[in-house]
Amino acid sequence: MSTVTSEKGHPRGLYLLFFTEMWERFSYYGMRAIFILFMTKALLIANDKASIIYGSFTGLVYLTPLLGGYLADRYWGNRRSIFLGGIIMALGQFFMFLSGSFYQEQTFATTLMWTGLTLLIVGNGFFKPNISTMVGQLYTKDDNRVDGAFTIFYMGINLGAFFSPLVCGGLGDTGNPADFKWGFLAACIGMIISVISFELLKAKHLNGPEGNAVGTSVRASDMKVLGLVLGATAITFFLMNFNSFFNTDFDLIFYLIVGAFLLSPMAILSDKSITSVERDRIIVIFILAFFVIFFWSAFEQAGASLTLFAEDNVNRDVPFTINKYVIVAFLSVLSYFLMKFLEWFFQWKPNTHMIITVVLVLLYMALLFMGKIDNFSKDVIPASWFQSVNPFVIVVFAPIMSWLWTRMGSSQPSSPTKMAIGLLLVAVGYVVIAVGVKGVDASVRVSMMWLVSLYFIHTIGELCLSPIGLSMVSKLSPLRFSSLLMGTWFLANAFANKLAGTLSSLIPPGAGESAHSSGSAEVKSLLGFQIVNLYDFFLVFIIMAGLASLILFGLSKKLQKMMHGIH
C-alpha cells in the first residue's frame, strides 16, 4: 500500500491523477482542434452546419457530467466510473478515426462521426467529474496542501491541452483530408494511455489520508447503471441526429439546454428551507452564471469560427525546420527527466533512471544514423496549432495572476468585478482582431499576430473569470445544495458552448469557407444586424461581451452586498 505522503510533499496518487487527466485532455483537445476542419474539409459540411454540430457536441459534453457524477455518488464510485468513461471515450475516438478513414464515403463517414461524438459525450460524463473529485479525497479537509494539489492537477490539464493541438493537428491538419484520421488516432491512443495507467496503478496509489482506498463503489447496481448508460447513449445519439432524422432545422438541443438552465433556479429557489441570506447568495450565483454565458460563447469561438478564420484568413506561411540533431537532443533530455520521475514514482532502485536514459539515448542515436529520424519541416503552420496558445499562456501566467491577487490582499476586486474584467478582456480581444480585418478583403490573409494577440488577451480574461467563478460557487452555495448549484454552473457552460456554435454559424461566406462546401451565399444577420464581412462578425462579440461587462460592472456593488461578507 502506498504511503500517504511522498518526499515531494504530496501523495503519489496525485501524480497518477495528474498523468491520467493530462492524457484525457490530450485526447479531447486534440480531437477538438481538428474537428471543425474535418467536417468542413473532409466531410464537406458547410461552415454554418458544421458550427451547429460543433456547438451541440461541446454543449452536451457539459451536460452529461451531471449524470456521471450522480451515478458515481450513488452506485459505482469514482474508480469504476472513470474506467467506464475512459473506455467509452477511447471507442469514441476510434470511431472518429474510422470516420476519417472512410471520409470519401460521406454518408457512411458521417454516421461513424455521429457514433464517435455520442460515445465521447457519454464517456466524458463519467470521466470528467469523477477524476476531479478524487484529488480532494487524497487529503483531509483541513490539509493545507489541497490548494497546491489542485494547482498541480490544473497544470496537467493544460499540459495535455497544449501538446494535443500540436500533435493531433500536426498529424491530421496537413491540408490533405486523408490525414485527419491520424489526428483522431493519436487522440485515441492518448485516451488508451490514460485508461491503462489509471487501471494499473490505482490500487497501489489512490489511497486516502488514513490509507483507505478512495473512490470505490458505493453499492452494487451494475444492471441499473448499465441500463442508464445505454439509455443515455441512445438519447444522445437521437439528439445529435434529430435534424437529419426529421429533416428539420429546429435546434432541439439548444432549447433543451436553455430550458434546463431556466428551470434550475426555479427548482432551487422554491425550496422553503432556504434562509434569506442563502437566497441572496444563490441569486448571485444565478446572475453571474447568466453573465458567464456571454463570456464562454465568445471565448469558445477558438474551436469553431476562429479555427475557420485561421485556416483561410490568416497568413500561416512561415516555413521552419527543426534540425534532426536538435530533435535527438530534446528527446534525450525529455527521457532523462521522465525516467527520473518514474524512478521516484515507482520507487525503483537509485540511478535506474540513468541506465534507462542511456539505453534510450543510444536507441535515438541508432535511429538517427539509420535515417529513421530526420529534420522536421513545415511550410505552413497548421490552423489547429493556434489552439495551443491558450494553455501555454495559462501555464505561464496562472502563477502570476495568483500572486497578483494575493499581493493585493483585501484591496483586490470583488469576485463579480473580476468576472466583469474577464468579460471586458474578451471584448478587447475581439477589438484587436476587428482592427486587423477592417477594410481587408476576405481573400486577403492577415498577420497571425492579430490572432495570437486575441488568444493572449482572452486567456488573461479566462484567468480573471474561470477559477474565480468556480471558487465563488463553492463559497456561496449552501452545503446541501452545493452539488446542484455546481451542476447549474456547468449548465451555464453547456448553454454557452451551444450558443458558441450558433454564433459561429454566422461567420460570413468566404471567410473560412471550403472551396468544396455548399454554404449559402446569402447575407446572414443577428437581431436585424447584417453580417456582411469579418469585421461585422467580430463586432457581434465586441458588442455582446462589452455590454455584458459594463452591466456586470454596474451590478458588482449590489451583488457584493448580496454575498453577505463572502468575497
PECORLIN-V881367 format. One record per residue. RES is the residue in one small letter. SS is DSSP state (H for helix, E for strand, L for the rest). PHI is phi in whole degrees, 0 to 359 (none if undefined). D_LAST is the distance of its C-alpha to the last C-alpha in Angstrom with 2 decimals. Layout:
BEGIN
RES:SS:PHI:D_LAST
RES:SS:PHI:D_LAST
END
This chain:
BEGIN
m:L:none:41.07
s:L:290:38.44
t:L:292:36.92
v:L:290:33.29
t:L:240:32.31
s:L:247:34.01
e:L:294:35.10
k:L:273:32.32
g:L:99:29.71
h:L:231:28.89
p:L:297:30.97
r:H:297:33.43
g:H:301:32.13
l:H:299:29.02
y:H:286:31.42
l:H:293:33.39
l:H:295:30.37
f:H:303:29.54
f:H:294:33.15
t:H:297:33.32
e:H:291:30.24
m:H:302:31.36
w:H:287:34.68
e:H:293:33.32
r:H:292:31.09
f:H:303:34.17
s:H:296:36.07
y:H:293:33.67
y:H:288:32.81
g:H:294:36.44
m:H:295:37.67
r:H:295:35.13
a:H:297:36.13
i:H:247:39.69
f:H:298:39.35
i:H:291:39.59
l:H:292:42.24
f:H:299:44.21
m:H:296:44.20
t:H:277:45.31
k:H:264:47.65
a:H:258:49.18
l:L:274:49.03
l:L:59:49.49
i:L:277:46.88
a:L:301:46.06
n:H:305:42.73
d:H:294:41.44
k:H:291:42.36
a:H:297:41.04
s:H:295:37.65
i:H:296:37.55
i:H:298:38.49
y:H:302:35.82
g:H:295:33.13
s:H:296:34.50
f:H:298:34.48
t:H:292:30.94
g:H:292:29.67
l:H:291:31.41
v:H:301:30.21
y:L:272:26.70
l:L:269:28.24
t:H:296:30.46
p:H:300:27.81
l:H:296:27.14
l:H:290:30.78
g:H:297:30.92
g:H:293:27.96
y:H:296:29.50
l:H:293:32.91
a:H:292:31.71
d:H:294:29.88
r:H:266:32.90
y:H:228:35.89
w:H:271:36.17
g:H:78:33.39
n:H:291:31.61
r:H:298:34.67
r:H:292:37.13
s:H:292:34.69
i:H:296:33.98
f:H:297:37.74
l:H:299:38.54
g:H:299:35.94
g:H:296:37.13
i:H:297:40.77
i:H:296:40.15
m:H:293:38.25
a:H:298:41.07
l:H:297:43.55
g:H:299:41.57
q:H:295:41.75
f:H:294:45.44
f:H:293:46.09
m:H:294:44.47
f:H:299:46.92
l:H:296:49.76
s:H:300:48.69
g:H:293:48.86
s:H:289:52.20
f:L:249:53.74
y:L:300:52.06
q:L:287:55.47
e:L:265:55.97
q:H:300:53.19
t:H:296:53.37
f:H:294:53.42
a:H:297:50.75
t:H:293:48.43
t:H:298:48.93
l:H:298:48.11
m:H:296:44.93
w:H:301:43.84
t:H:296:44.51
g:H:299:42.55
l:H:296:39.51
t:H:301:39.66
l:H:294:39.80
l:H:295:36.92
i:H:295:34.70
v:H:293:35.69
g:H:299:35.61
n:H:300:32.12
g:H:298:30.97
f:H:272:32.28
f:H:279:31.40
k:H:299:27.90
p:H:290:25.74
n:H:277:27.83
i:H:289:27.92
s:H:293:24.12
t:H:297:24.05
m:H:292:26.74
v:H:301:24.79
g:H:293:22.60
q:H:287:25.80
l:L:283:27.37
y:L:232:25.18
t:L:285:24.41
k:L:296:20.96
d:L:260:20.45
d:L:287:21.99
n:L:283:20.18
r:L:271:21.96
v:H:297:20.07
d:H:301:17.58
g:H:295:20.71
a:H:296:22.63
f:H:291:20.46
t:H:295:20.62
i:H:298:24.40
f:H:298:24.55
y:H:296:22.68
m:H:295:25.28
g:H:298:27.98
i:H:302:26.79
n:H:282:26.93
l:H:295:30.22
g:H:298:31.77
a:H:292:30.47
f:H:285:31.83
f:H:283:35.31
s:H:296:35.96
p:H:297:36.54
l:H:293:38.76
v:H:282:40.83
c:H:294:40.95
g:H:291:41.13
g:H:297:43.71
l:H:277:45.86
g:H:261:45.42
d:L:267:44.64
t:L:250:48.00
g:L:95:49.44
n:L:254:51.66
p:H:305:50.54
a:H:291:52.31
d:H:271:49.84
f:H:303:46.69
k:H:300:47.76
w:H:290:47.38
g:H:296:43.71
f:H:293:43.17
l:H:295:45.29
a:H:299:43.14
a:H:296:40.06
c:H:296:42.07
i:H:297:43.03
g:H:301:39.44
m:H:292:38.54
i:H:296:41.60
i:H:301:40.64
s:H:300:37.20
v:H:292:38.85
i:H:296:41.67
s:H:298:39.59
f:H:295:37.27
e:H:293:40.27
l:H:289:42.30
l:H:245:39.70
k:H:295:37.36
a:H:296:39.64
k:H:279:39.80
h:H:246:36.25
l:L:270:33.79
n:E:236:33.65
g:L:282:30.90
p:L:298:30.39
e:L:265:33.35
g:L:87:35.53
n:L:278:35.39
a:E:293:35.44
v:L:257:32.13
g:L:77:31.95
t:L:279:35.37
s:L:297:36.66
v:L:278:35.56
r:L:206:38.87
a:L:277:41.84
s:L:205:41.98
d:H:300:43.21
m:H:294:45.12
k:H:293:42.35
v:H:295:39.86
l:H:297:42.49
g:H:296:43.32
l:H:293:39.74
v:H:297:39.61
l:H:296:42.88
g:H:295:41.77
a:H:297:38.52
t:H:295:40.62
a:H:295:43.14
i:H:295:40.62
t:H:297:38.81
f:H:299:42.21
f:H:296:43.18
l:H:297:40.04
m:H:294:40.48
n:L:254:44.16
f:H:306:43.90
n:H:295:44.90
s:H:285:47.90
f:H:298:49.02
f:H:251:49.22
n:L:51:49.81
t:L:225:47.05
d:L:264:44.24
f:L:296:42.02
d:L:270:38.68
l:H:299:38.18
i:H:298:35.31
f:H:301:33.27
y:H:289:33.78
l:H:294:33.12
i:H:294:29.70
v:H:298:28.86
g:H:298:30.19
a:H:297:28.17
f:H:294:24.93
l:H:282:25.84
l:H:282:27.11
s:H:299:24.19
p:H:298:21.96
m:H:296:25.11
a:H:294:25.84
i:H:284:22.50
l:H:288:21.96
s:L:280:25.61
d:L:292:25.03
k:L:285:25.97
s:L:280:24.17
i:L:287:20.69
t:L:281:19.41
s:H:296:18.14
v:H:293:14.53
e:H:298:14.82
r:H:298:16.52
d:H:301:13.87
r:H:295:11.26
i:H:295:14.17
i:H:298:15.13
v:H:301:11.87
i:H:301:12.70
f:H:292:16.22
i:H:296:15.64
l:H:291:13.71
a:H:299:16.42
f:H:297:18.95
f:H:288:17.83
v:H:299:17.74
i:H:302:21.44
f:H:292:22.31
f:H:294:20.77
w:H:289:22.56
s:H:293:25.75
a:H:276:26.15
f:H:294:25.04
e:H:281:27.32
q:H:294:30.37
a:H:306:30.75
g:H:272:32.85
a:L:243:34.62
s:H:298:35.63
l:H:290:34.61
t:H:289:36.79
l:H:296:39.62
f:H:298:39.09
a:H:296:39.30
e:H:295:42.43
d:H:244:44.52
n:H:234:43.01
v:E:243:41.90
n:E:284:44.47
r:L:252:44.13
d:L:282:47.59
v:L:233:46.71
p:L:298:49.38
f:E:210:48.48
t:E:223:50.09
i:E:256:48.83
n:L:300:51.81
k:H:298:52.91
y:H:287:52.97
v:H:294:49.35
i:H:299:48.53
v:H:296:50.41
a:H:297:48.75
f:H:297:45.26
l:H:298:46.22
s:H:293:47.62
v:H:295:44.53
l:H:299:42.29
s:H:297:44.66
y:H:299:44.55
f:H:290:40.80
l:H:294:40.74
m:H:293:43.58
k:H:295:42.01
f:H:295:38.88
l:H:295:41.12
e:H:298:43.16
w:H:292:40.13
f:H:295:38.79
f:H:268:42.19
q:L:58:43.33
w:L:291:46.48
k:L:295:49.04
p:L:306:48.27
n:L:70:49.16
t:H:299:49.60
h:H:298:47.18
m:H:292:49.63
i:H:297:52.55
i:H:295:50.79
t:H:298:49.52
v:H:300:53.06
v:H:299:54.42
l:H:294:51.89
v:H:298:52.61
l:H:297:56.34
l:H:295:55.71
y:H:299:53.85
m:H:295:56.75
a:H:297:59.30
l:H:297:57.58
l:H:298:57.42
f:H:285:61.15
m:L:276:61.99
g:L:83:60.34
k:L:277:57.63
i:L:246:54.84
d:L:231:55.21
n:L:301:53.37
f:E:261:50.36
s:E:232:50.77
k:E:218:49.18
d:L:268:50.24
v:L:226:47.22
i:L:285:43.54
p:L:300:42.63
a:H:300:40.19
s:H:293:38.22
w:H:295:37.53
f:H:296:35.03
q:H:287:32.58
s:H:276:32.35
v:H:297:30.69
n:H:301:27.22
p:H:295:27.09
f:H:296:28.79
v:H:294:26.18
i:H:298:23.39
v:H:300:25.30
v:H:281:25.79
f:H:259:22.52
a:H:302:19.85
p:H:297:20.29
i:H:292:20.23
m:H:294:16.95
s:H:298:15.42
w:H:297:17.14
l:H:297:15.99
w:H:296:12.21
t:H:295:13.18
r:H:298:15.63
m:H:286:13.39
g:H:57:11.33
s:H:290:9.38
s:H:272:11.02
q:L:289:9.60
p:L:298:8.69
s:L:291:5.64
s:H:302:6.11
p:H:299:8.86
t:H:292:10.35
k:H:301:10.72
m:H:291:12.36
a:H:295:14.48
i:H:298:15.61
g:H:300:16.64
l:H:297:18.65
l:H:298:20.20
l:H:293:21.35
v:H:297:23.04
a:H:298:24.88
v:H:298:25.87
g:H:302:27.25
y:H:286:29.47
v:H:299:30.54
v:H:300:31.85
i:H:291:33.81
a:H:294:35.08
v:H:298:36.50
g:H:295:38.17
v:H:258:39.96
k:L:298:40.73
g:L:76:44.46
v:L:261:45.13
d:L:295:47.44
a:L:298:46.17
s:L:276:48.91
v:L:266:47.70
r:L:270:45.33
v:E:265:42.59
s:E:297:41.36
m:H:293:38.99
m:H:295:36.82
w:H:297:35.49
l:H:288:34.23
v:H:298:32.95
s:H:297:31.00
l:H:300:29.43
y:H:298:28.39
f:H:297:26.96
i:H:296:24.82
h:H:298:23.71
t:H:292:22.70
i:H:298:20.48
g:H:297:18.88
e:H:299:18.60
l:H:293:16.80
c:H:280:14.15
l:H:250:13.86
s:H:297:15.34
p:H:294:13.62
i:H:295:10.12
g:H:296:11.29
l:H:297:12.82
s:H:296:10.01
m:H:295:7.84
v:H:298:11.13
s:H:295:11.79
k:H:279:8.79
l:H:274:9.32
s:L:285:13.07
p:L:300:15.42
l:H:306:17.48
r:H:288:20.63
f:H:243:19.35
s:H:298:17.39
s:H:293:20.33
l:H:295:21.18
l:H:288:17.82
m:H:293:17.76
g:H:296:21.30
t:H:296:20.35
w:H:298:17.98
f:H:288:21.08
l:H:298:23.17
a:H:298:21.36
n:H:294:22.35
a:H:297:25.85
f:H:303:26.08
a:H:296:25.02
n:H:292:27.56
k:H:295:30.27
l:H:295:29.60
a:H:301:29.74
g:H:294:33.25
t:H:296:34.28
l:H:292:33.22
s:H:299:34.89
s:L:293:38.09
l:L:275:38.24
i:L:303:39.04
p:L:292:42.38
p:L:303:45.74
g:L:95:46.86
a:L:264:43.39
g:L:79:43.21
e:L:278:45.93
s:L:294:48.33
a:L:297:51.92
h:L:259:52.67
s:L:286:49.98
s:L:251:51.10
g:L:294:48.22
s:L:286:49.06
a:L:267:49.78
e:L:292:48.60
v:L:286:45.93
k:E:268:42.61
s:E:214:40.32
l:E:225:36.90
l:L:53:36.69
g:L:88:39.83
f:E:272:38.72
q:E:280:41.39
i:E:253:40.48
v:L:270:43.59
n:L:218:42.42
l:H:297:39.60
y:H:301:38.27
d:H:298:37.92
f:H:298:36.26
f:H:289:33.53
l:H:297:33.14
v:H:303:31.95
f:H:284:28.82
i:H:298:28.30
i:H:293:28.41
m:H:299:26.41
a:H:289:23.44
g:H:295:23.76
l:H:295:23.75
a:H:300:20.84
s:H:295:18.83
l:H:297:19.99
i:H:295:19.26
l:H:293:15.66
f:H:302:15.28
g:H:294:16.90
l:H:271:14.69
s:H:303:11.29
k:H:295:11.27
k:H:296:12.65
l:H:295:10.26
q:H:296:7.25
k:H:295:9.73
m:H:289:10.58
m:L:279:7.35
h:L:53:8.61
g:L:93:6.36
i:L:269:3.80
h:L:251:0.00
END
